Amino acid sequence: MVDNQFSTLYILGVAFSKMTMQESLLFFEKRLDKEIPTHIVTANPEIVMYGNHHPDYLQLLQKVDIVIPDGIGVLIASKKWGKAAIPERVAGFDLLLELMKVANEKGSKVFLLGADEEVNEASFKRLEEDYPNAKLVGRYNGFFKKNEEEHVLNRIMETKPDILFVALGFPKQEEWIAIHKDTLHIPIMMGVGGSFDVLAGKVKRAPLIWQKIGLEWLYRVLQEPRRWKRVLVLPLFLIKAFLLPKRYHKR
Ligand code: UDP
């Protein structure tokens, strides 16, 4: 792995990083130290399928700095490539916590954007308590109106964060980061979906055993039944990934 290069595997047009959690962290630390703006997307089958139906979003996924394999379905699909398969799942929530450890060691500045006001505030307090050396420099809830956008951007830029976590849900958070990446010029910008809801204790993360046997998604559906429709794309994703000849995955 040389500096900003890392190996990838294309699945349905999306280039997934093949780095393990540890390798990813080394990569992000380098980008932090060199202050190179990095847009991180943690993608699961749902996101890939959304991209396959929305060309603009697929193009966005192809332009971001790194797509992390979050979701057991991505790992299963990658087995089509045998020995070249993706070695491990890097869950978005785990990556957030690992990046907070890095921020704690380095005294990096962190800004939290997204989720409702209560959740945003509770996440901020929790991270402040758990990572006392990281500097939690600012926060803003994710329900701002279009005419507040400039104010939000200014709030973020005033605090000069090293890490910006954006919890607006997909595809909104990826689109938002992509639009503002150059203006913000922040080393680590990562879409974190529902992670603040977990940090704030509003939603429970699946117990480790569920995660280990690849059923975190099922635990989530049982907890939030309104999500059941969203996981229906998982079998479709796997069928498409396995049926499509390898050469068509890279496009
Ligand atoms: N959210 C937000 N602004 C919006 C829409 C959503 O801040 O306009 C937040 C919402 O409160 C939740 C997160 O974005 O905290 C989305 O969580 P979800 O688990 O649905 O993420 P996804 O799986 O869609 O990425």
Residues whose N, C-alpha, C, O or C-beta is under 5 A from the ligand:
A	BS01	UDP	G114 A115 D116 G142 F143 A167 L168 G169 F170 G193 G194 D197
